[in-house]
């Protein structure tokens, strides 16, 4: 494999930024330092005036997802290729078993679909029901397949929603296995009721979607999941936090010392709920996702959550349905397939709206786009770090480069872009995956099937601490003299 020397850039890691060259060889970073010599035959990338950062890790995507009677437009190749064009070099997707389906059967199905991935990938596996076979399969997935996180949908009643009993059983099993429980926090019972009530008002278009899923529906579910995790002493990761109510639940718990982690989507940081009242049905429907986009005031609080360290990762929930698929809900917003894109745009949007405005430093940007995900899901420093021995998944970032985001120029197969018309400053000039150039100044060189399935070990640092704390605080019975009664 050819060596690549990235010369003259500023390396940015989550802890610091410093001037250094980066040499890659055989898919890994061989050296990081000043004035490195290029080996014979090495390719040289001029990074003068640019940053060299870990490739992005998107911890929340849905490629080739069967959902609401259809399948997303992006499969694992087109979706991961789009990610590479935007500087994202790894994804963690979701295996979602049908009710009563074996977790292992579903996992094998998704593994087959993902073989065409252009970038490295892993999986969270959803627990959608419970019995002894689910408990057993969770152990197999953790111990033999390198899965160290499980997803729990608290919404989608009569489909994949977990009740509290399932949450408790699964969270307890996660603690035993050293795997991170993650939750989609929305009260599914309330959503189901509100969908009917909103429709009864004669509101059947996309504007009904946010009305059926108000912020407190998310806040209540976040509080409930966090409380269950607290009682069981297991860390918990809350996906796509979209509103003040859910953020406050996380912030309160963290202030008490609970190990709670929050994820925010790039879309929720910059798009507001006015999109649902667009006069064009296709445009309004294209924004239907859950949780929905929120009133604009929520965005500043989400940014502050990132700044304060109460939100830790950024994702996309990339889940692309075209206008024809969304039209299934033409007369009933509850039947519009939920999902939006963004895997290609995430880094540029967060850099432009975050770093360029002073909300984030470049190192904080690296933390929330790659390093924190790698740490939480036990991939660090293999991923999320520009350091010797790490995977050569890198992005050379041009802070002065500009691009206007549009469905016309995106690499995703989706026919809509929620960031349509937004001009961003700060874009990738080069992306390296496994030490190979896969995106060079607009030229996408993604290769189908090149991506690797990455196993993630159980019992990250969070679980070691949680287990030790549980042992320290373990209750003991009172020993009494049965004869004397004392």
Protein Blocks (a to p, Z undefined) as FASTA:
>chain_A
ZZdddehiacddfkbccddddddeehiafbgcehiacdehiacddfehiacddddddfbd
cehiaeehiacfbdfklmmmmmmmnopabdcddddddehiafklmmmmmmmmmmmpcbdc
ddddddfbdcfklmmmmmmmmmmnopabdcddfehihilbccfklmmmmmmmmmmnopac
ddddddfklmmmmmmmmmmnopabfklmmmmmcfklmmmmmmmmmmmmmmnopacddehi
fbfklmmmmmmmmmnopacdddddfklmmpcfklmmgfblklmmmmgccdddddfklmmm
mmmmmmnopafbdcekpacddfklmmmmmmomklgccddehklmmmmmmmmmmmmnomac
fklmmmmmmmmmmmmnopafkgopacehiacddcdddfkbccdddfklmmbfbfbdfkgo
iacehiafbdceehiafbgghiacbdehkaccddddehifklmmmmmmmmmmpccddddd
fknoZZ
